[in-house]
Amino acid sequence: MAENCFHCGQDVLKERVSFDEKIFCCIGCKSVYEILNVNDLGNFYELNKRSGIRPDGENISQFDYLDTPEIFGKVTDFSEGNTSLVTLKIPVIHCSSCIWLLESLQSLNKDINYSQVNFTRKTVQISFNHKELKLSELAKFLTNLGYKPVINLETAEKKEESYDKTLLIKWAIAGFAFGNGMFFSYPEYAAEVMGTSDFWFDKYKNLFRFIMFLLATPVVFYSASDYFKSAWFGLKNKIVNIDVPIVLGIIMLYGRSIYEVLTNYGAGYFDTLCGLLFFMLMGKLFQKRTYSALSYDRDYKLFYPIAVTKVDFKGKQENILLSELKIGDRIMVRNQEIIPVDAILISGEGNIDNSFITGESASIPKVAGDKIFAGGKQVGSALELEVIKTVNQSYLTQLWNKEAFKKHETGLDTLTNHISKYFTFVILGITLFSGIYWIQEDFEKMFQVVAAILIIACPCALALSAPFTFGHVMRILGRNKFYVKDTLTIEKISKIDTLVFDKTGTITHQKKADIKFEGAEIQDFDLKNIKSLIKNSNHPLSKALYDFLEIEDGYFPVENFKEIPGKGYEASVRGTVYKIGSATLVGQESKNLETAVYIGKSDGFLGKYIFKNEYRENLKSLFKKLYGYKIHILSGDNSSEENMLKTMIPKMEGMAFNQSPEDKLNYIKELQDKNQKVAMLGDGLNDAGALKQSNIGIAVADDTNSFTPSSDVIMSGEKVVDLNKYLQFSKDAMTIVKMTFAISLFYNVIGVSFAVAGYVSPLFAAILMPISSITVVAFTSAATWYRSTKYFRINR
């Protein structure tokens, strides 16, 4: 009896390696087993029996070329300091244990920071220390684990994957077999209906049946292969998925047809089986096209409300959309802003935090002439950069959806999976009892009844309803400048019961304010230096003050820029040290309840700019419409405008002033501890901690590069007053999803009822499947469009 390798499950043929009372087929499998167990990853074998892949120990030096600087630069996504990111194609990823192992690489090798698998694309992104672990060594390491990466010219050039036509080919083969099968089966059906016998047909009927068998066989084993694979992988992982009953129906029809032909009992159901798979694959093709359309619709992220400050050679600034940047343009990036494109540093002291890309918070110093990657965050004075690559918005999207910034999420998607799982068991139960009944009544009809139930009950429309509805909703919200991170975010928005607003820059205009100066007249020399310094900050008060200072634009180099969280910043301009921010920062006392920016100089206090914030229009009306929510206001300023806010929001639950970024985060956490679902609205990076902590983080952006992976939504500042519309539309989306669930279940209940009674053939059941999906898609498209007209002006 042949022995099987404990790791990969293959037969032990060439060599037999015994270790730890287990048998392995080669040294490579034994080595992988040792690596897993030394690093306490033995659960790999519990997750999926025989899930390992035999390591290929031959020609292991084939990856040495990856260490060539030119090749390394093309293959890697990012490389700076000690950290590099690379995305590798690994075709053998096939199940949950593969994902589990590949996302545990940091436990196997100390020089790997993290790894993340994209199962649908069969890729793994790995962050590693390239000083200690060469790229070639990483590729060899993966190969020894049994996951050999595929690296070729196409992957090196990061070309977009071409459209996979495999499903289309399978559908075409099923259609060809169905059409021809009907042609060859027609004489026998006609003879049966007419009740007559034909000499010519009787002579060749076995040949026709054999031809129908030949036509149906590739349809079953090739066209339907995805159903078999899905059902098998599910059962291997102890999951009964929606493809299990479909596979049972296919096997039953195919086996019964072969039996009838061999015993000369009849012609079987080969033509019906081909038609069944033809219509099922049509539904699958329709579903795939639908998901592709949804993916295409998400290209709305090209229109993020993110603007960058473009600088011409005379120093004049202009805010433009990120999508309008061109190679050669010069842009300004301020303190705490994310660098939106790959660029060369022209001037300024670069101190780049790449934590959004690598997950590590270490900062990298940069000098003029250095390359800076998109996604890095400047910590310090403003930089002037020259764009060297056009905007790769999909890369920023990747950052936004990065695993490190995901929150613990449960919701409708999980509910859908649970419904599908129990739905499958219910259908299998109905099928069993129906089969027992019909085997006593009509043995031949039992096969048709069982096959019809298994096919008609496939919950494809059920699985399609939620993503398609939310996909439409995301597109409509995006067109109205409310950019949602993913479909699950819409469901979470519908459950929100508490709204927390940051005051400055969120419910107030960032650039509109009544500003008065109090103090001795500031000399022209100092004013120019101060304007150069505040140009480096992205705080709303700094931006308002920059526009207020009516002095000739000039930019002097800023040195030793230092930000003090919650207080302000200081730096040296033309040899003089300035401090700009709160009263405590410059050694003063705030005597009055006022919003003010204090200016300090190395030799004393210069004065303060007093702000009277200008609130966004129609806020009072907005808060009246939000009567069903608990409203809270947070501010880093003092309580000078408390009375005004109480007048504006009479039913406010709470207010807090003089809040540091950490205070805001803790405030959100305290509300969540009371089982409240909290949405936080803040002005981007300044409130990143609170945005991430909240159930829904909404970054409000006017004309600043306030992109932050910590947020779930980015909305235009001008749309804050329409917040109630977005919240209500998200609730309506949930109602539409539940209605589509009801439609899908209605199809299944009616269809299964007729199938159990024996009134539905397997072929009709296969036709009904795509019809139900088309109905769901048509309904949700019409319903979401109709509901959106209540809140938004729809531009067709």
Disulfide bonds with the S-S distance in Angstrom:
none
